[in-house]
Structure formats: structure tokens, C-alpha cells
Amino acid sequence: MHEGKIIKLYREKAELTQEQLGLGICSDTHISKIERGITDYASEIVILLSERLGISMEEELSRFNKIKKRLYDWHDVIVKQIRPEIEAIREELEQEMLLAISDYQTLYLLLQIKYLLFMNQVDKAQRMIAKIAKSKDQLPAFESNLFKHVQGIHYLAQQHYLHAITVLKSINEKEYNNPEFYHHLAMAYHTLKSEVMAYFYAEKARNYFKELNCFLRVIDAEMLMLIQVKDDPGYEFDEVIARFENLIQSSDMCGAPDRKARVMHNLAYELYRREQYDRASQLYKQSMELKDPRTGPYLLSLEGYLKSCYDGELLPAEQLEQLAQEGLATAVSMKEDLYILLFNLLLYKIRKDETQYHAYLRDEALPLYRKFGYVFLIEQSEKQLFHYYRLMGETTAALEMAHLLLGR
């Protein structure tokens, strides 16, 4: 059967008609049936047709039969996030003509989507997701669950965390057999401040990554677990810091500056929360130095650095404003609404414009936080507005905020 597909592929590549290919070997009708796989044929005919096409059928069949394995190899290294191997297999598959006539075109497309999401090319991934969504009900079991997984990752990238949880929890674990999606569930729950569920799924992901001996992903999962227990009365903060520092060392040992940057950012945030502004600002700055300045993670660390410097009075107001303006300009050029809001709020704070700060927080920032489900930012904003309204004697507005806070 595969021989016919291969003959057709190379015949069309050579721009030969069926009659031209079969001249002196067999009729064009017989070639048509061979290509469609609806007739028996002598091996001698296939040999003669292959010679005329300038191919070795044995070699082509060997390549054809390896396609599925190479696709799963690609999936494996994407899960492990081994960038050099990801790129090497991607280039190999892009040059594989036989993929076009295999039964694995949908699997290849889904893995391309996962690759694009890994590379943060969200718009390209979205267009391909929309293409597959039209026939998602006809997908085989593994591909159907892989589609749900990439949908979930895409929702995370778009900051639609509730949608991500819904689609990821619909995955059939037995059919899919790729517990990596636990990590993405943990990330979604973490963003929604559901510490118990985030820890539960992060631990399941950590155990899976340990089975794979994938230490980079173990670092990711353990950091998520650590963030959930940071306020647990059973943990001293010195112990939390020590565990963060161990993750930083592990990142260095693995040669993973991106992981190191994430761990530093999260440790900086914990120090900031405890008003250790000097240490927090240093870690935020070190994290920024390991990141691309035109990315969301860099802007988030920059915002943390500026807040630490402002609250700790570590930089003059003029310098703070200049850095905040640079962050805002980058956010605007990237069309990152969240970071535009954060830097505008920061600028109002630096200028000590309380009225504009709280008006912008109420009218611009809070509606967007609610739209995307930023639970922490929602609660933080509502608390700020409650205290501001109470201080200003605006009783009705303060009661409204209090009602929202108590209703959680």
C-alpha cells in the first residue's frame, strides 16, 4: 500500500503522467490502481517504476516507517525542553517529503503547535489550533487529547486561566499517557491562587519529570510547589529561602539561565512581600539581566525592581520615573495590556498622584484583572481601593469594596 503512495509522490514531483511513467512497464490504468492501493502488483513492476523515478523503494519504505517514531521523539524532547534536539528534529521533519503522504499529518501539525507555544509564537499557534478545531471530533484518541493539551497551553499563554483548567481537566489520562499536562494545570491554579490544587498538580508533574530524568522540568515543578507553601506556618522563611537558593544552584548546574531567572524573580517577590527591599531589588535586577528585554517576564521583573526601589527609597524619583517610562514604552510597543497597566500605575505612584492612581486602578486596571481572572491582582486592588475610600470618607464606595472582599 505504501509503495503506491510513494510512487505517486515522486511521479508528481518529476512532473510525469501515469502514462509516461508506465511506458514500456505497465498501463496507466494499472499505475493508477497501484497508486490508489486497490490492486495487487508484481514486485518487479515496483522495481522498474522506482528505477525510472530514480529512487530506492527499500530506502523510501524505511524512511516512511520511521516517521511515527521521529514524531514521538520530537514530542519527547519538547516535553523535556531540550532545545538543540527540538530544533534538530524539527528541521529533519520539515525536510521529510514522505510526511505529506503519511497518516501522521495531524499529529505533526499538533506537535508544530506545541513547538510554537514553547517558542512563545502564540499567534501562529492560534491560527493552527483554529484549523484543527474544525475536525477535532474526528481525531484519534491520542491526537484528541494532545489537541486539548495544546489548547490548554494556548489558554495559559492568553491568560485565560479558567478556560485552561476546564480543557486540561477534560484530558483522558489513560488515552494520552503524558502527565506533563499536570504542570500546566498547576500553573493555571497557581495564577488563580488555588494553592492546594496548584501544589497537588505540581507534585504530580514533579514526579513524572523525575521519572523522565528531566531535571529542568523538575526545577519548574519544585518551584511551583515551593511558591504554594511559602506562607505555610509549618515552614520557616529561612527554610523557604534555602530551598529557593537550592533551585538557583540546580539551575546553574543544569546550565539553565532561564530557570535561574524565574527562581530569582520568585524569591525576589517573597523578599519584597516581607519588606526586604534591598535584597529583593538585587534579585529582580539579576533576573532581568538573564532575560530578553522585549518579553513579558523581563517587564514583570522590571516592575518588581522599580517597586522595590520605590518602597525601599533606593533610587531617586527621577531615575525611577525614567525606568518606568522605558518599561511602559516597551509594553506599548509589544501591545501587552497587563504591563501597560502596571507601569502606568507605577508612574502615578512615583509621582505621588493618589487621585489619578486610584481612579486608574478602579476604571482601567481592575476591569482587566477581572476579565482575565488575575485573582491576586483583583484582591490586592480591591483592598487598596477599600482603604483609600475609607480614608477619603467615601463610605458607599468603601462598603462596596468590603462587600466584594468578604464575598470571596
C-alpha positions in Angstrom: 0.0 0.0 0.0 2.7 2.5 1.0 4.6 1.7 -2.3 1.7 3.2 -4.3 1.7 6.5 -2.2 5.5 6.8 -2.6 5.3 6.2 -6.4 2.6 8.8 -6.8 4.6 11.4 -4.7 7.7 11.0 -6.8 5.9 10.8 -10.1 4.2 14.1 -9.4 7.5 15.6 -8.2 9.0 14.5 -11.5 6.0 16.0 -13.4 5.3 12.7 -15.2 1.9 11.5 -16.2 0.9 8.0 -15.3 1.2 7.1 -18.9 4.7 8.5 -19.2 5.8 6.7 -16.0 4.4 3.3 -17.1 5.7 3.5 -20.7 7.1 0.0 -21.5 6.4 -1.2 -18.0 2.6 -1.3 -17.5 -0.6 0.6 -18.4 -1.5 3.9 -16.9 -4.6 2.3 -15.6 -2.5 -0.2 -13.7 -0.4 2.6 -12.3 -3.5 4.4 -11.2 -4.6 1.4 -9.2 -1.2 0.9 -7.7 -1.1 4.5 -6.5 -4.6 4.1 -5.0 -3.7 0.8 -3.4 -6.6 -1.1 -5.0 -4.8 -3.8 -6.9 -2.1 -6.4 -6.5 1.1 -6.0 -8.4 4.3 -7.8 -9.0 7.4 -6.7 -7.2 9.2 -6.5 -10.5 6.9 -3.7 -11.6 7.6 -1.6 -8.5 11.3 -2.1 -9.0 11.1 -0.9 -12.6 8.9 2.1 -11.7 11.3 3.0 -8.8 14.3 2.9 -11.2 12.6 5.2 -13.6 11.8 7.6 -10.8 15.4 7.4 -9.5 14.6 6.1 -6.1 15.2 3.0 -3.9 11.9 1.7 -2.7 13.5 -0.1 0.1 15.1 3.1 1.4 11.9 5.1 0.9 9.9 2.5 2.9 12.5 2.5 5.6 12.1 6.3 5.9 8.4 6.1 5.7 8.2 3.6 8.6 10.4 5.8 10.8 8.1 8.8 10.6 5.9 7.9 13.5 9.0 7.2 15.7 10.6 10.5 14.8 7.3 12.4 15.6 7.2 10.8 19.0 10.9 11.6 19.5 10.1 15.2 18.8 7.2 15.1 21.3 9.6 13.7 23.9 12.2 16.4 23.6 9.6 19.1 23.5 8.3 17.7 26.8 11.8 17.7 28.2 12.5 21.1 26.6 15.9 20.1 25.2 16.2 23.0 22.7 19.1 21.7 20.5 17.3 18.3 19.9 14.0 20.1 19.4 15.4 22.2 16.6 17.4 19.3 15.0 14.3 17.0 14.8 12.1 19.9 13.6 14.5 20.6 10.7 14.6 16.9 9.9 10.8 16.6 9.8 10.4 19.8 7.7 12.6 18.2 5.0 10.8 14.9 5.1 8.7 14.7 2.0 7.0 11.5 3.0 5.2 13.1 5.9 2.8 14.5 3.3 1.6 11.0 2.4 1.7 9.5 5.9 -1.2 9.0 8.3 0.5 11.4 10.8 -0.1 14.8 9.3 -2.4 15.8 12.1 0.0 14.6 14.8 2.7 16.6 13.0 0.5 19.7 13.0 -0.3 19.3 16.7 3.4 19.0 17.5 4.1 22.1 15.4 1.6 23.9 17.6 3.2 22.7 20.8 6.6 23.8 19.4 5.3 27.3 18.5 3.8 27.7 22.0 7.1 26.6 23.5 8.8 29.3 21.4 6.1 31.8 22.5 4.8 32.2 18.9 1.2 32.4 20.2 -0.4 34.0 17.2 0.9 31.3 14.7 -0.2 28.6 17.1 -3.7 30.1 17.4 -4.2 30.0 13.6 -3.2 26.3 13.5 -5.4 25.5 16.5 -8.4 27.1 14.7 -7.6 24.9 11.6 -7.6 21.7 13.6 -10.7 22.7 15.7 -12.9 22.3 12.7 -12.4 18.5 12.7 -11.4 17.9 16.3 -14.3 15.4 16.8 -12.7 13.1 14.2 -9.3 12.9 15.8 -7.9 9.6 17.1 -7.7 9.3 20.9 -4.1 10.4 21.4 -4.3 13.3 19.0 -7.7 14.4 20.6 -6.1 14.6 24.0 -2.9 16.3 22.6 -5.2 18.9 21.0 -6.8 19.6 24.4 -3.3 19.9 25.9 -2.1 22.5 23.3 -5.5 24.3 23.7 -4.8 24.5 27.4 -1.2 25.8 26.9 -2.6 28.3 24.5 -5.2 29.5 27.0 -2.4 29.9 29.6 -0.5 32.0 27.1 -3.5 34.1 26.5 -4.1 34.4 30.3 -7.5 32.7 30.2 -6.8 30.5 33.2 -10.3 29.2 33.9 -10.6 28.0 30.2 -7.2 26.4 30.6 -8.3 24.4 33.6 -11.5 23.3 32.0 -9.9 22.0 28.9 -6.9 20.4 30.6 -9.1 18.6 33.1 -11.0 17.1 30.2 -7.9 15.1 29.1 -8.3 11.4 29.3 -5.1 10.4 31.2 -5.2 6.7 30.1 -5.5 7.6 26.4 -2.9 10.4 26.5 -0.3 8.9 28.8 1.6 12.3 29.0 1.3 13.6 32.6 3.2 16.8 31.5 -0.2 18.5 31.4 -0.3 18.3 35.2 2.3 21.1 35.2 0.1 23.3 33.1 -2.8 22.7 35.4 -0.7 23.6 38.3 0.3 26.9 36.6 -3.3 27.8 36.0 -4.4 27.0 39.6 -1.4 28.9 40.9 -2.4 32.0 39.0 -5.9 31.8 40.4 -4.4 31.5 43.9 -5.7 28.0 44.4 -2.7 26.8 46.4 -3.9 23.4 47.3 -4.7 22.4 43.7 -1.6 24.0 42.4 0.6 22.1 44.8 -1.3 18.8 44.1 -0.8 19.0 40.3 2.8 20.4 40.6 3.8 17.5 42.7 2.3 15.0 40.2 4.2 16.8 37.4 7.4 16.8 39.5 7.1 13.0 40.0 6.6 12.5 36.2 9.6 14.7 35.3 11.7 12.7 37.8 10.7 9.5 36.1 12.0 11.1 32.8 15.2 12.2 34.5 14.3 15.7 33.2 15.9 17.9 35.8 15.0 21.2 34.1 11.3 20.4 34.4 11.8 19.1 37.9 13.1 22.6 38.8 10.0 24.1 37.2 7.6 21.9 39.2 9.5 22.2 42.5 9.5 26.0 42.2 5.7 25.9 41.8 5.4 23.6 44.8 7.6 25.9 46.9 5.6 29.0 46.0 2.4 27.4 47.3 3.9 26.6 50.7 5.7 29.9 51.2 3.1 31.1 53.8 2.6 27.7 55.4 3.0 28.0 59.2 5.0 24.7 59.0 7.8 26.4 57.1 10.2 29.0 58.4 11.0 31.7 55.9 14.8 30.9 56.2 13.9 27.3 55.1 11.9 28.7 52.1 14.9 30.9 51.1 17.2 27.9 51.4 15.0 25.9 49.1 14.9 28.8 46.6 18.7 29.0 46.7 19.0 25.3 46.1 16.9 25.7 43.0 19.1 28.5 41.8 22.2 26.3 42.3 20.4 23.4 40.4 19.7 25.8 37.5 23.4 26.7 37.4 24.4 23.0 37.4 22.0 22.3 34.6 23.2 25.3 32.6 19.7 26.8 32.6 19.8 30.6 32.9 16.1 30.9 32.0 15.2 28.7 35.0 17.6 30.6 37.2 15.9 33.9 36.2 12.4 32.6 37.1 13.6 31.3 40.5 15.4 34.6 41.3 12.2 36.5 40.3 10.0 34.5 42.6 12.5 34.7 45.5 12.7 38.5 45.0 8.9 38.7 45.2 8.9 36.8 48.5 11.6 39.1 49.9 9.6 42.2 48.6 6.5 40.9 50.4 8.5 40.8 53.6 9.8 44.4 53.0 13.3 43.3 52.4 13.5 45.8 49.6 17.3 45.9 49.1 17.7 42.1 48.7 14.6 42.0 46.6 15.8 44.7 44.2 19.1 43.0 43.7 17.5 39.7 42.8 15.0 41.4 40.5 17.9 43.1 38.7 19.8 39.8 38.4 16.7 38.1 37.0 16.3 40.9 34.4 19.9 40.5 33.3 19.2 36.9 32.2 16.0 37.8 30.2 15.3 39.3 26.8 14.2 43.0 27.4 11.4 42.6 24.9 9.5 39.9 26.8 6.7 39.8 29.4 8.9 38.1 32.1 11.5 40.9 31.7 8.9 43.6 32.2 7.5 41.8 35.2 10.9 41.7 36.8 11.5 45.4 35.9 8.2 46.3 37.6 9.2 44.3 40.7 12.6 46.0 40.7 11.1 49.5 40.5 8.5 48.8 43.2 11.3 47.5 45.5 13.4 50.6 44.8 10.4 52.9 45.3 9.2 51.3 48.6 12.8 51.0 49.9 13.8 54.5 48.7 16.7 53.0 46.9 16.6 55.3 43.8 15.7 58.9 43.2 12.3 59.6 41.8 13.7 61.0 38.5 15.5 57.7 37.8 12.5 55.6 38.9 10.3 57.6 36.5 12.7 57.3 33.6 12.9 53.5 34.0 9.2 53.2 34.4 8.7 55.2 31.2 11.1 52.9 29.4 9.1 49.9 30.6 5.8 51.5 29.6 7.2 52.3 26.1 8.3 48.7 25.7 4.9 47.4 26.9 3.1 49.7 24.4 5.3 48.6 21.5 4.6 44.9 22.4 0.8 45.6 22.9 1.0 44.0 26.4 -2.1 45.4 28.1 -1.3 44.0 31.5 2.2 45.6 31.6 0.8 48.9 30.2 -1.5 49.0 33.3 1.2 48.0 35.7 3.7 50.7 34.5 1.0 53.4 34.4 0.1 52.6 38.0 3.7 52.7 38.9 4.2 56.1 37.3 1.2 57.5 39.3 2.7 56.1 42.4 6.2 57.6 41.7 4.5 61.0 41.0 2.5 60.6 44.3 -0.7 61.3 42.4 -3.1 59.4 44.7 -6.2 60.6 43.0 -5.2 59.5 39.5 -3.6 56.3 40.8 -6.9 55.1 42.4 -9.1 56.3 39.5 -6.9 54.4 37.1 -6.9 51.4 39.3 -10.7 51.4 39.5 -11.5 52.3 35.9 -8.8 50.6 33.9 -6.8 48.1 35.8 -9.4 46.3 37.9 -11.8 45.6 35.0 -8.9 44.0 33.0 -7.8 41.9 36.1 -11.4 40.7 36.4 -11.6 39.9 32.7 -8.6 37.6 32.7 -9.0 36.2 36.2 -5.9 37.7 37.9 -7.1 36.7 41.4 -4.2 38.1 43.3 -4.2 41.4 41.5 -8.0 41.6 41.9 -7.8 41.1 45.7 -4.8 43.5 46.0 -6.6 46.2 44.0 -9.9 45.9 45.9 -8.0 46.1 49.3 -6.2 49.2 48.1 -9.4 50.8 46.9 -11.2 49.9 50.2 -8.5 51.6 52.3 -8.4 54.6 50.0 -12.2 55.1 50.0 -12.3 54.7 53.8 -9.5 57.2 54.2 -11.3 59.7 51.9 -14.6 59.3 53.7 -16.3 57.7 50.7 -18.4 55.3 52.7 -20.6 53.9 49.9 -17.6 53.0 47.7 -15.7 51.6 50.7 -18.7 49.4 51.6 -18.9 48.2 48.0 -15.3 47.1 48.1 -15.7 45.5 51.5 -18.7 43.5 50.2 -16.6 42.2 47.3 -13.7 41.2 49.6 -15.9 39.5 52.1 -17.8 37.6 49.4 -14.6 35.7 48.3 
